[in-house]
Amino acid sequence: MIEVENLTKYYGNLAAIRNLNFRVEQGEILGFLGPNGAGKTTTMRILSGYMPPSAGAARVAGFDVFADSLEVRRRIGYMPETVPLYPEMSVGSYLDFMARIRGVSDRKTRVKAAMEACHITDKADTVIGKLSKGYRQRVGLAQALVHDPEVLILDEPTIGLDPKQIIEVRELIKELGHERTIILSTHILPEAQQTCDRVLIINEGEIVAEGTSRQLTDRLARGTLLHVQVAQPGQEVIEALRRVPGVLGVAPENGGVYGVTCAQGQDCRATIATTVVNGGWGLLELHSVEMSLEDIFLKLTAEEATTPMDDQQTEEGRSHHA
Amino acid sequence: MRNALAIARRELQAYFVSPIAYVVTAAFLLVSGYLFAAILLLSQEATLRYLFGNLTTILLFVAPLLTMRLLAEEQRSGTLELLLTSPVQDWEVVLGKWLASLGLFAGIMLLTGYYPLILWRYGNPDWGPVLTGYGGVLLLGGTLLALGTLTSALTSNQIVAAVLGVGLSVLTWLIDALSQFTGPPVSGVFDYLALSTHFYDFLRGIVDTKDVVYYASVIVVTLFLATRVLETRRWR
Protein backbone atom coordinates (compact mmCIF):
# COMPACT_ATOMS: atom_id res chain seq x y z
CA MET A 1 0.00 0.00 0.00
CA ILE A 2 2.85 2.33 0.88
CA GLU A 3 6.30 1.96 -0.61
CA VAL A 4 9.19 4.16 0.40
CA GLU A 5 12.48 4.01 -1.47
CA ASN A 6 15.67 5.81 -0.45
CA LEU A 7 13.62 8.67 0.88
CA THR A 8 15.83 11.62 1.84
CA LYS A 9 14.99 15.11 3.00
CA TYR A 10 17.39 17.95 3.61
CA TYR A 11 16.61 21.16 5.44
CA GLY A 12 19.46 23.29 4.18
CA ASN A 13 22.52 21.16 4.83
CA LEU A 14 20.87 19.17 7.55
CA ALA A 15 19.49 15.78 6.62
CA ALA A 16 16.22 15.20 8.47
CA ILE A 17 15.92 11.71 7.01
CA ARG A 18 18.42 9.69 5.05
CA ASN A 19 17.69 6.82 2.65
CA LEU A 20 14.60 5.49 4.33
CA ASN A 21 13.30 2.25 2.86
CA PHE A 22 10.18 0.51 4.03
CA ARG A 23 6.83 -0.87 2.94
CA VAL A 24 3.47 -0.97 4.60
CA GLU A 25 1.02 -3.63 3.54
CA GLN A 26 -2.69 -3.08 3.24
CA GLY A 27 -4.48 -3.27 6.57
CA GLU A 28 -1.26 -3.04 8.54
CA ILE A 29 -0.64 -0.67 11.45
CA LEU A 30 2.94 0.54 11.33
CA GLY A 31 4.47 2.46 14.21
CA PHE A 32 7.24 5.00 13.84
CA LEU A 33 9.14 5.03 17.06
CA GLY A 34 11.83 7.54 17.81
CA PRO A 35 12.82 10.48 19.93
CA ASN A 36 11.86 14.04 19.03
CA GLY A 37 13.70 15.22 15.95
CA ALA A 38 14.31 11.71 14.67
CA GLY A 39 12.58 12.45 11.37
CA LYS A 40 9.15 10.98 12.05
CA THR A 41 7.19 14.12 11.25
CA THR A 42 9.29 14.82 8.16
CA THR A 43 8.54 11.35 6.79
CA MET A 44 4.85 11.74 7.47
CA ARG A 45 4.74 15.17 5.88
CA ILE A 46 6.29 13.76 2.73
CA LEU A 47 3.87 10.83 2.65
CA SER A 48 0.89 13.15 3.10
CA GLY A 49 1.96 15.34 0.19
CA TYR A 50 2.74 18.38 2.32
CA MET A 51 6.32 18.64 1.16
CA PRO A 52 8.36 16.93 -1.53
CA PRO A 53 11.39 14.77 -0.70
CA SER A 54 14.90 15.93 -1.59
CA ALA A 55 15.67 12.53 -3.07
CA GLY A 56 14.11 9.11 -3.31
CA ALA A 57 10.48 8.28 -3.86
CA ALA A 58 7.37 7.31 -1.97
CA ARG A 59 4.23 5.76 -3.37
CA VAL A 60 0.83 5.44 -1.81
CA ALA A 61 -1.56 3.00 -3.48
CA GLY A 62 0.75 3.08 -6.48
CA PHE A 63 0.73 6.89 -6.84
CA ASP A 64 3.89 8.91 -6.40
CA VAL A 65 3.53 11.38 -3.55
CA PHE A 66 5.13 14.14 -5.58
CA ALA A 67 4.06 13.54 -9.18
CA ASP A 68 0.50 12.41 -8.36
CA SER A 69 0.15 14.41 -5.18
CA LEU A 70 -3.59 15.03 -5.54
CA GLU A 71 -4.34 11.34 -6.08
CA VAL A 72 -2.33 10.50 -2.99
CA ARG A 73 -4.01 13.21 -0.93
CA ARG A 74 -7.45 11.89 -1.92
CA ARG A 75 -6.54 8.52 -0.42
CA ILE A 76 -4.91 9.74 2.77
CA GLY A 77 -6.29 10.98 6.04
CA TYR A 78 -3.60 12.93 7.82
CA MET A 79 -3.51 14.17 11.38
CA PRO A 80 -0.51 16.44 12.01
CA GLU A 81 1.13 16.60 15.41
CA THR A 82 -0.35 19.97 16.31
CA VAL A 83 -3.93 19.15 15.41
CA PRO A 84 -4.96 21.87 12.96
CA LEU A 85 -8.41 23.09 13.87
CA TYR A 86 -10.33 26.28 13.26
CA PRO A 87 -11.19 27.27 16.82
CA GLU A 88 -14.12 29.47 15.84
CA MET A 89 -15.99 26.70 14.02
CA SER A 90 -18.32 24.13 15.50
CA VAL A 91 -17.24 20.50 15.28
CA GLY A 92 -19.98 19.71 12.77
CA SER A 93 -19.29 22.59 10.42
CA TYR A 94 -15.52 21.98 10.62
CA LEU A 95 -15.95 18.36 9.59
CA ASP A 96 -18.41 19.41 6.89
CA PHE A 97 -15.81 21.82 5.51
CA MET A 98 -13.10 19.16 5.55
CA ALA A 99 -15.47 16.75 3.77
CA ARG A 100 -16.27 19.43 1.21
CA ILE A 101 -12.67 20.17 0.22
CA ARG A 102 -11.98 16.45 0.00
CA GLY A 103 -14.81 16.00 -2.45
CA VAL A 104 -17.07 13.83 -0.31
CA SER A 105 -20.43 13.47 -2.04
CA ASP A 106 -22.68 12.38 0.82
CA ARG A 107 -21.24 14.73 3.40
CA LYS A 108 -23.99 14.38 5.99
CA THR A 109 -23.57 10.62 6.25
CA ARG A 110 -19.77 10.75 6.30
CA VAL A 111 -19.58 13.53 8.90
CA LYS A 112 -21.99 11.59 11.08
CA ALA A 113 -20.00 8.39 10.65
CA ALA A 114 -16.70 10.11 11.46
CA MET A 115 -18.18 11.69 14.57
CA GLU A 116 -19.58 8.36 15.68
CA ALA A 117 -16.28 6.58 15.11
CA CYS A 118 -14.51 9.13 17.29
CA HIS A 119 -17.31 9.36 19.86
CA ILE A 120 -17.87 13.09 19.46
CA THR A 121 -21.44 13.04 18.15
CA ASP A 122 -22.66 14.88 21.26
CA LYS A 123 -20.17 17.68 20.56
CA ALA A 124 -21.39 18.34 17.01
CA ASP A 125 -22.60 21.85 17.84
CA THR A 126 -19.80 22.77 20.25
CA VAL A 127 -17.32 25.41 19.16
CA ILE A 128 -13.90 23.77 18.78
CA GLY A 129 -12.14 26.49 20.80
CA LYS A 130 -14.11 25.41 23.86
CA LEU A 131 -13.22 21.71 23.65
CA SER A 132 -10.73 20.00 25.93
CA LYS A 133 -7.44 18.70 24.56
CA GLY A 134 -8.78 15.16 24.43
CA TYR A 135 -11.81 16.13 22.40
CA ARG A 136 -9.71 18.25 20.04
CA GLN A 137 -7.52 15.25 19.40
CA ARG A 138 -10.59 13.24 18.54
CA VAL A 139 -11.90 15.96 16.24
CA GLY A 140 -8.49 15.86 14.53
CA LEU A 141 -8.89 12.13 14.09
CA ALA A 142 -12.42 12.59 12.80
CA GLN A 143 -11.26 15.02 10.11
CA ALA A 144 -8.68 12.46 9.00
CA LEU A 145 -11.49 9.91 8.65
CA VAL A 146 -14.22 12.02 7.16
CA HIS A 147 -13.49 11.14 3.52
CA ASP A 148 -13.14 7.44 4.35
CA PRO A 149 -9.48 7.22 3.27
CA GLU A 150 -7.63 3.99 2.61
CA VAL A 151 -4.57 5.23 4.47
CA LEU A 152 -4.35 7.04 7.78
CA ILE A 153 -1.24 8.94 8.80
CA LEU A 154 -1.31 9.97 12.44
CA ASP A 155 1.50 12.03 13.91
CA GLU A 156 1.69 11.49 17.68
CA PRO A 157 -2.04 10.81 18.02
CA THR A 158 -1.95 10.42 21.81
CA ILE A 159 0.40 13.26 22.73
CA GLY A 160 -0.88 15.49 25.52
CA LEU A 161 -3.79 13.25 26.47
CA ASP A 162 -4.55 11.92 29.93
CA PRO A 163 -4.17 8.15 30.50
CA LYS A 164 -7.85 7.40 30.05
CA GLN A 165 -8.00 9.33 26.78
CA ILE A 166 -4.80 7.65 25.60
CA ILE A 167 -6.39 4.25 26.06
CA GLU A 168 -9.52 5.38 24.21
CA VAL A 169 -7.56 6.75 21.27
CA ARG A 170 -5.44 3.58 21.05
CA GLU A 171 -8.58 1.45 21.03
CA LEU A 172 -10.02 3.67 18.34
CA ILE A 173 -6.91 3.32 16.20
CA LYS A 174 -6.98 -0.44 16.56
CA GLU A 175 -10.63 -0.44 15.51
CA LEU A 176 -9.84 1.68 12.48
CA GLY A 177 -6.92 -0.55 11.61
CA HIS A 178 -9.20 -3.44 10.76
CA GLU A 179 -9.95 -2.04 7.34
CA ARG A 180 -7.31 0.66 6.84
CA THR A 181 -3.60 0.99 6.47
CA ILE A 182 -2.27 3.12 9.29
CA ILE A 183 1.05 4.76 10.01
CA LEU A 184 1.36 6.35 13.41
CA SER A 185 4.29 7.93 15.16
CA THR A 186 5.03 7.86 18.84
CA HIS A 187 7.89 8.15 21.23
CA ILE A 188 6.27 5.85 23.74
CA LEU A 189 7.39 2.26 23.44
CA PRO A 190 4.37 0.55 25.05
CA GLU A 191 2.12 2.48 22.70
CA ALA A 192 3.91 1.06 19.70
CA GLN A 193 3.86 -2.38 21.26
CA GLN A 194 0.16 -2.31 22.03
CA THR A 195 -1.19 -0.63 18.93
CA CYS A 196 1.06 -1.54 16.02
CA ASP A 197 1.53 -4.70 14.01
CA ARG A 198 5.05 -3.65 13.14
CA VAL A 199 7.43 -1.04 14.48
CA LEU A 200 10.11 1.02 12.77
CA ILE A 201 12.63 2.63 15.07
CA ILE A 202 14.03 5.84 13.63
CA ASN A 203 16.96 7.71 15.04
CA GLU A 204 18.69 10.71 13.51
CA GLY A 205 16.88 10.21 10.25
CA GLU A 206 17.74 6.55 9.79
CA ILE A 207 15.94 3.31 10.46
CA VAL A 208 17.87 1.58 13.22
CA ALA A 209 15.55 -1.36 13.81
CA GLU A 210 12.45 -2.86 12.30
CA GLY A 211 10.11 -5.68 13.18
CA THR A 212 7.10 -6.71 15.18
CA SER A 213 7.26 -5.49 18.75
CA ARG A 214 7.87 -9.12 19.79
CA GLN A 215 10.85 -9.43 17.48
CA LEU A 216 12.27 -6.15 18.71
CA THR A 217 12.00 -7.00 22.37
CA ASP A 218 13.57 -10.40 21.76
CA ARG A 219 16.38 -8.81 19.87
CA LEU A 220 16.96 -6.07 22.37
CA ALA A 221 16.26 -7.62 25.70
CA ARG A 222 19.18 -9.85 26.46
CA GLY A 223 18.00 -10.04 30.01
CA THR A 224 15.55 -8.57 32.45
CA LEU A 225 16.54 -5.76 34.76
CA LEU A 226 15.44 -5.85 38.40
CA HIS A 227 15.72 -3.14 41.00
CA VAL A 228 16.45 -4.41 44.51
CA GLN A 229 16.60 -2.10 47.48
CA VAL A 230 17.91 -3.31 50.83
CA ALA A 231 18.11 -1.66 54.25
CA GLN A 232 21.72 -2.64 54.93
CA PRO A 233 23.79 -2.53 51.78
CA GLY A 234 27.28 -3.93 51.65
CA GLN A 235 29.78 -5.96 49.69
CA GLU A 236 28.30 -9.22 50.97
CA VAL A 237 24.93 -8.29 49.45
CA ILE A 238 26.48 -7.93 46.02
CA GLU A 239 28.29 -11.23 46.37
CA ALA A 240 25.18 -13.04 47.58
CA LEU A 241 23.12 -11.61 44.70
CA ARG A 242 25.77 -12.65 42.18
CA ARG A 243 25.50 -16.23 43.43
CA VAL A 244 21.75 -16.38 42.74
CA PRO A 245 21.21 -18.74 39.77
CA GLY A 246 20.30 -16.84 36.60
CA VAL A 247 21.78 -13.54 37.70
CA LEU A 248 24.16 -12.15 35.09
CA GLY A 249 25.36 -9.06 36.88
CA VAL A 250 24.84 -6.74 39.83
CA ALA A 251 25.38 -3.01 39.70
CA PRO A 252 25.25 -1.09 42.98
CA GLU A 253 23.57 2.32 42.97
CA ASN A 254 23.00 4.90 45.69
CA GLY A 255 20.73 4.31 48.67
CA GLY A 256 21.13 0.54 48.88
CA VAL A 257 19.69 0.01 45.43
CA TYR A 258 21.09 -2.71 43.19
CA GLY A 259 20.42 -3.12 39.52
CA VAL A 260 20.30 -6.85 38.93
CA THR A 261 20.31 -8.31 35.43
CA CYS A 262 18.75 -11.73 35.03
CA ALA A 263 19.17 -14.06 32.09
CA GLN A 264 16.34 -14.02 29.61
CA GLY A 265 13.49 -16.39 30.32
CA GLN A 266 14.45 -16.83 33.94
CA ASP A 267 12.49 -15.28 36.75
CA CYS A 268 14.90 -14.92 39.63
CA ARG A 269 12.75 -12.59 41.72
CA ALA A 270 11.65 -15.23 44.23
CA THR A 271 15.21 -16.48 44.78
CA ILE A 272 16.55 -12.96 45.16
CA ALA A 273 13.87 -12.14 47.74
CA THR A 274 14.69 -15.27 49.74
CA THR A 275 18.43 -14.55 49.55
CA VAL A 276 18.07 -10.98 50.83
CA VAL A 277 15.62 -11.94 53.58
CA ASN A 278 17.76 -14.89 54.70
CA GLY A 279 20.86 -12.69 54.75
CA GLY A 280 19.02 -10.36 57.13
CA TRP A 281 19.71 -7.23 55.03
CA GLY A 282 16.11 -6.11 55.04
CA LEU A 283 14.33 -6.26 51.67
CA LEU A 284 12.70 -2.86 51.03
CA GLU A 285 11.82 -3.09 47.39
CA LEU A 286 12.01 -5.48 44.48
CA HIS A 287 10.61 -4.76 41.05
CA SER A 288 11.42 -5.35 37.44
CA VAL A 289 12.28 -2.36 35.28
CA GLU A 290 10.54 -1.91 31.95
CA MET A 291 13.02 -1.21 29.26
CA SER A 292 12.46 2.40 28.18
CA LEU A 293 12.88 3.74 24.71
CA GLU A 294 15.94 5.53 25.94
CA ASP A 295 17.52 2.23 26.90
CA ILE A 296 16.68 0.76 23.54
CA PHE A 297 18.32 3.65 21.78
CA LEU A 298 21.36 3.39 23.95
CA LYS A 299 21.50 -0.27 23.16
CA LEU A 300 20.95 0.18 19.45
CA THR A 301 23.50 2.93 19.05
CA ALA A 302 25.94 1.15 21.34
CA GLU A 303 25.42 -2.07 19.40
CA GLU A 304 26.42 -0.37 16.21
CA ALA A 305 29.56 1.00 17.81
CA THR A 306 30.78 -2.03 19.73
CA THR A 307 29.36 -5.36 18.73
CA PRO A 308 29.15 -7.59 20.62
CA MET A 309 28.68 -6.01 23.98
CA ASP A 310 29.58 -7.86 27.11
CA ASP A 311 27.13 -8.07 29.94
CA GLN A 312 29.00 -5.82 32.28
CA GLN A 313 28.69 -2.91 29.85
CA THR A 314 25.01 -3.56 29.35
CA GLU A 315 24.48 -3.46 33.05
CA GLU A 316 26.26 -0.18 33.48
CA GLY A 317 24.50 1.37 30.54
CA ARG A 318 21.20 0.42 32.05
CA SER A 319 21.84 1.39 35.60
CA HIS A 320 22.76 4.89 34.52
CA HIS A 321 19.52 5.37 32.74
CA ALA A 322 17.06 3.26 34.63
CA MET B 1 -13.12 25.95 -8.44
CA ARG B 2 -15.60 24.14 -6.22
CA ASN B 3 -12.88 23.88 -3.60
CA ALA B 4 -12.11 27.59 -3.90
CA LEU B 5 -15.76 28.35 -3.21
CA ALA B 6 -15.78 26.00 -0.23
CA ILE B 7 -12.73 27.77 1.18
CA ALA B 8 -14.26 31.18 0.48
CA ARG B 9 -17.45 30.15 2.21
CA ARG B 10 -15.60 29.00 5.32
CA GLU B 11 -13.49 32.14 5.38
CA LEU B 12 -16.55 34.38 5.11
CA GLN B 13 -18.11 32.58 8.06
CA ALA B 14 -14.88 33.06 9.97
CA TYR B 15 -15.02 36.80 9.24
CA PHE B 16 -18.33 37.05 10.98
CA VAL B 17 -17.13 35.54 14.21
CA SER B 18 -13.95 37.62 14.34
CA PRO B 19 -14.08 41.09 15.87
CA ILE B 20 -11.69 42.46 13.23
CA ALA B 21 -14.29 42.32 10.47
CA TYR B 22 -16.89 44.12 12.56
CA VAL B 23 -14.48 46.76 13.79
CA VAL B 24 -13.08 47.44 10.34
CA THR B 25 -16.56 47.55 8.81
CA ALA B 26 -17.85 49.90 11.49
CA ALA B 27 -14.84 52.20 11.25
CA PHE B 28 -15.01 52.29 7.48
CA LEU B 29 -18.72 53.08 7.45
CA LEU B 30 -18.28 55.72 10.10
CA VAL B 31 -15.55 57.53 8.21
CA SER B 32 -17.22 57.21 4.83
CA GLY B 33 -20.56 58.34 6.28
CA TYR B 34 -18.87 61.36 7.80
CA LEU B 35 -17.15 62.17 4.48
CA PHE B 36 -20.41 61.69 2.58
CA ALA B 37 -22.29 64.07 4.86
CA ALA B 38 -19.51 66.67 4.96
CA ILE B 39 -18.96 66.65 1.20
CA LEU B 40 -22.68 66.78 0.51
CA LEU B 41 -23.32 69.70 2.85
CA LEU B 42 -20.34 71.67 1.55
CA SER B 43 -20.71 71.03 -2.16
CA GLN B 44 -24.50 70.81 -2.33
CA GLU B 45 -24.00 68.55 -5.36
CA ALA B 46 -25.85 65.28 -5.94
CA THR B 47 -22.72 63.30 -6.77
CA LEU B 48 -20.58 60.62 -5.16
CA ARG B 49 -17.53 61.56 -7.18
CA TYR B 50 -15.69 63.40 -4.39
CA LEU B 51 -16.62 60.79 -1.85
CA PHE B 52 -15.20 57.94 -3.95
CA GLY B 53 -12.08 60.03 -4.58
CA ASN B 54 -11.53 60.25 -0.82
CA LEU B 55 -12.51 56.69 -0.05
CA THR B 56 -9.66 55.33 -2.14
CA THR B 57 -7.15 56.72 0.35
CA ILE B 58 -8.98 54.97 3.19
CA LEU B 59 -9.17 51.76 1.17
CA LEU B 60 -5.38 51.63 0.94
CA PHE B 61 -5.37 51.11 4.70
CA VAL B 62 -8.58 49.17 5.16
CA ALA B 63 -8.05 46.45 2.53
CA PRO B 64 -4.89 45.05 4.17
CA LEU B 65 -6.78 44.84 7.46
CA LEU B 66 -9.36 42.62 5.78
CA THR B 67 -6.75 40.37 4.21
CA MET B 68 -4.02 40.17 6.86
CA ARG B 69 -5.61 37.11 8.47
CA LEU B 70 -6.25 35.11 5.33
CA LEU B 71 -3.09 33.02 4.90
CA ALA B 72 -0.96 34.30 7.77
CA GLU B 73 -3.32 32.87 10.36
CA GLU B 74 -3.51 29.52 8.57
CA GLN B 75 0.26 29.33 8.67
CA ARG B 76 0.49 30.35 12.30
CA SER B 77 -2.12 27.90 13.54
CA GLY B 78 -0.95 25.05 11.31
CA THR B 79 -4.25 24.68 9.50
CA LEU B 80 -2.43 25.44 6.26
CA GLU B 81 -0.95 21.95 6.58
CA LEU B 82 -4.51 20.67 6.52
CA LEU B 83 -5.38 22.58 3.34
CA LEU B 84 -2.14 21.66 1.60
CA THR B 85 -2.58 17.94 2.35
CA SER B 86 -6.17 17.95 1.11
CA PRO B 87 -6.85 17.28 -2.56
CA VAL B 88 -6.97 21.01 -3.25
CA GLN B 89 -4.73 22.92 -5.65
CA ASP B 90 -2.68 25.71 -4.14
CA TRP B 91 -4.33 28.28 -6.43
CA GLU B 92 -7.74 27.20 -5.19
CA VAL B 93 -6.67 28.04 -1.65
CA VAL B 94 -5.44 31.50 -2.69
CA LEU B 95 -8.46 32.20 -4.88
CA GLY B 96 -10.87 31.10 -2.17
CA LYS B 97 -9.23 33.35 0.37
CA TRP B 98 -9.31 36.34 -1.96
CA LEU B 99 -12.93 35.70 -2.93
CA ALA B 100 -13.91 35.71 0.73
CA SER B 101 -12.29 39.10 1.32
CA LEU B 102 -13.88 40.41 -1.87
CA GLY B 103 -17.26 39.14 -0.68
CA LEU B 104 -16.90 40.94 2.62
CA PHE B 105 -15.75 44.12 0.89
CA ALA B 106 -18.67 43.99 -1.53
CA GLY B 107 -20.96 43.59 1.48
CA ILE B 108 -19.47 46.67 3.10
CA MET B 109 -19.92 48.65 -0.10
CA LEU B 110 -23.52 47.46 -0.28
CA LEU B 111 -24.05 49.06 3.12
CA THR B 112 -23.06 52.42 1.64
CA GLY B 113 -25.98 51.99 -0.78
CA TYR B 114 -28.09 54.47 1.17
CA TYR B 115 -25.85 57.35 0.00
CA PRO B 116 -27.19 57.33 -3.57
CA LEU B 117 -30.69 56.77 -2.16
CA ILE B 118 -30.34 59.98 -0.15
CA LEU B 119 -29.06 61.80 -3.24
CA TRP B 120 -31.99 60.50 -5.23
CA ARG B 121 -34.51 61.49 -2.54
CA TYR B 122 -33.29 65.08 -2.27
CA GLY B 123 -31.69 65.75 -5.62
CA ASN B 124 -31.22 64.52 -9.10
CA PRO B 125 -27.99 62.52 -9.29
CA ASP B 126 -26.42 61.44 -12.58
CA TRP B 127 -26.66 57.66 -12.25
CA GLY B 128 -23.91 56.86 -14.74
CA PRO B 129 -20.97 58.09 -12.65
CA VAL B 130 -22.56 56.64 -9.48
CA LEU B 131 -22.67 53.15 -10.99
CA THR B 132 -19.26 53.29 -12.66
CA GLY B 133 -17.88 54.79 -9.45
CA TYR B 134 -19.08 51.75 -7.52
CA GLY B 135 -17.62 49.51 -10.24
CA GLY B 136 -14.29 51.29 -10.01
CA VAL B 137 -14.20 51.07 -6.23
CA LEU B 138 -14.91 47.32 -6.43
CA LEU B 139 -12.16 46.82 -9.02
CA LEU B 140 -9.68 48.88 -7.05
CA GLY B 141 -10.76 47.16 -3.83
CA GLY B 142 -10.34 43.75 -5.44
CA THR B 143 -6.85 44.72 -6.52
CA LEU B 144 -5.87 45.96 -3.08
CA LEU B 145 -7.31 42.79 -1.53
CA ALA B 146 -5.20 40.71 -3.93
CA LEU B 147 -2.09 42.63 -2.86
CA GLY B 148 -3.08 41.99 0.76
CA THR B 149 -3.58 38.29 0.06
CA LEU B 150 -0.05 38.20 -1.34
CA THR B 151 1.50 39.82 1.72
CA SER B 152 -0.54 37.52 3.96
CA ALA B 153 1.02 34.55 2.17
CA LEU B 154 4.48 35.86 2.91
CA THR B 155 4.34 35.67 6.69
CA SER B 156 2.66 33.90 9.56
CA ASN B 157 2.25 37.17 11.46
CA GLN B 158 -0.97 39.08 10.78
CA ILE B 159 0.48 42.45 11.80
CA VAL B 160 3.45 42.02 9.49
CA ALA B 161 1.08 41.01 6.71
CA ALA B 162 -1.04 44.15 7.29
CA VAL B 163 1.95 46.51 7.39
CA LEU B 164 3.46 44.96 4.27
CA GLY B 165 0.05 45.19 2.64
CA VAL B 166 -0.32 48.89 3.40
CA GLY B 167 3.23 49.54 2.17
CA LEU B 168 2.69 47.67 -1.08
CA SER B 169 -0.71 49.29 -1.67
CA VAL B 170 0.49 52.84 -1.06
CA LEU B 171 3.55 52.26 -3.20
CA THR B 172 1.56 50.91 -6.15
CA TRP B 173 -0.96 53.70 -5.70
CA LEU B 174 1.66 56.47 -5.78
CA ILE B 175 4.21 55.01 -8.16
CA ASP B 176 3.14 57.45 -10.90
CA ALA B 177 4.85 60.20 -8.89
CA LEU B 178 8.12 58.81 -10.23
CA SER B 179 7.08 59.78 -13.74
CA GLN B 180 7.72 63.40 -12.81
CA PHE B 181 11.40 62.70 -12.39
CA THR B 182 11.77 60.71 -15.58
CA GLY B 183 11.01 61.73 -19.10
CA PRO B 184 9.09 59.67 -21.61
CA PRO B 185 8.98 56.83 -22.35
CA VAL B 186 9.86 55.69 -18.80
CA SER B 187 7.34 58.05 -17.24
CA GLY B 188 4.62 56.38 -19.28
CA VAL B 189 5.51 53.05 -17.68
CA PHE B 190 5.19 54.47 -14.16
CA ASP B 191 1.93 56.15 -15.07
CA TYR B 192 0.57 52.91 -16.42
CA LEU B 193 1.70 50.87 -13.43
CA ALA B 194 0.07 53.09 -10.81
CA LEU B 195 -3.25 51.98 -9.36
CA SER B 196 -4.40 55.58 -9.10
CA THR B 197 -4.14 56.62 -12.76
CA HIS B 198 -6.63 53.95 -13.81
CA PHE B 199 -9.22 54.95 -11.28
CA TYR B 200 -10.32 58.49 -12.12
CA ASP B 201 -12.12 57.71 -15.37
CA PHE B 202 -14.59 55.57 -13.43
CA LEU B 203 -15.55 58.61 -11.36
CA ARG B 204 -16.36 60.54 -14.51
CA GLY B 205 -18.70 57.81 -15.64
CA ILE B 206 -16.27 56.40 -18.18
CA VAL B 207 -15.50 52.69 -18.32
CA ASP B 208 -12.31 52.27 -20.30
CA THR B 209 -11.53 48.64 -21.20
CA LYS B 210 -7.85 49.41 -20.69
CA ASP B 211 -8.49 50.25 -17.04
CA VAL B 212 -10.59 47.15 -16.45
CA VAL B 213 -7.93 45.00 -18.11
CA TYR B 214 -5.27 46.70 -15.99
CA TYR B 215 -6.99 45.94 -12.68
CA ALA B 216 -7.90 42.42 -13.76
CA SER B 217 -4.29 41.74 -14.78
CA VAL B 218 -2.90 43.05 -11.52
CA ILE B 219 -5.33 40.80 -9.64
CA VAL B 220 -4.39 37.74 -11.68
CA VAL B 221 -0.65 38.37 -11.46
CA THR B 222 -0.78 39.09 -7.73
CA LEU B 223 -2.84 35.99 -6.94
CA PHE B 224 -0.47 33.96 -9.09
CA LEU B 225 2.47 35.28 -7.09
CA ALA B 226 0.65 34.48 -3.85
CA THR B 227 0.17 30.92 -5.11
CA ARG B 228 3.89 30.61 -5.84
CA VAL B 229 4.71 31.94 -2.38
CA LEU B 230 2.42 29.31 -0.91
CA GLU B 231 4.13 26.63 -2.98
CA THR B 232 7.55 27.63 -1.67
CA ARG B 233 6.18 26.93 1.83
CA ARG B 234 6.32 23.29 0.87
CA TRP B 235 10.01 23.44 0.08
CA ARG B 236 11.09 24.94 3.37
Boltz contact constraints between the chains, C-beta under 6 A:
constraints:
  - contact:
      token1: [A, 48]
      token2: [B, 85]
      max_distance: 6.0
  - contact:
      token1: [A, 49]
      token2: [B, 85]
      max_distance: 6.0
  - contact:
      token1: [A, 50]
      token2: [B, 81]
      max_distance: 6.0
  - contact:
      token1: [A, 50]
      token2: [B, 84]
      max_distance: 6.0
  - contact:
      token1: [A, 50]
      token2: [B, 85]
      max_distance: 6.0
  - contact:
      token1: [A, 51]
      token2: [B, 234]
      max_distance: 6.0
  - contact:
      token1: [A, 70]
      token2: [B, 87]
      max_distance: 6.0
  - contact:
      token1: [A, 73]
      token2: [B, 85]
      max_distance: 6.0
  - contact:
      token1: [A, 73]
      token2: [B, 87]
      max_distance: 6.0
  - contact:
      token1: [A, 74]
      token2: [B, 87]
      max_distance: 6.0
  - contact:
      token1: [A, 78]
      token2: [B, 85]
      max_distance: 6.0
  - contact:
      token1: [A, 80]
      token2: [B, 81]
      max_distance: 6.0
  - contact:
      token1: [A, 82]
      token2: [B, 78]
      max_distance: 6.0
  - contact:
      token1: [A, 84]
      token2: [B, 78]
      max_distance: 6.0
  - contact:
      token1: [A, 84]
      token2: [B, 79]
      max_distance: 6.0
  - contact:
      token1: [A, 84]
      token2: [B, 81]
      max_distance: 6.0
  - contact:
      token1: [A, 84]
      token2: [B, 82]
      max_distance: 6.0
  - contact:
      token1: [A, 88]
      token2: [B, 14]
      max_distance: 6.0
  - contact:
      token1: [A, 88]
      token2: [B, 17]
      max_distance: 6.0
  - contact:
      token1: [A, 97]
      token2: [B, 10]
      max_distance: 6.0
  - contact:
      token1: [A, 100]
      token2: [B, 6]
      max_distance: 6.0
  - contact:
      token1: [A, 101]
      token2: [B, 3]
      max_distance: 6.0
  - contact:
      token1: [A, 101]
      token2: [B, 6]
      max_distance: 6.0
  - contact:
      token1: [A, 101]
      token2: [B, 86]
      max_distance: 6.0
  - contact:
      token1: [A, 101]
      token2: [B, 88]
      max_distance: 6.0
  - contact:
      token1: [A, 102]
      token2: [B, 86]
      max_distance: 6.0
  - contact:
      token1: [A, 102]
      token2: [B, 87]
      max_distance: 6.0
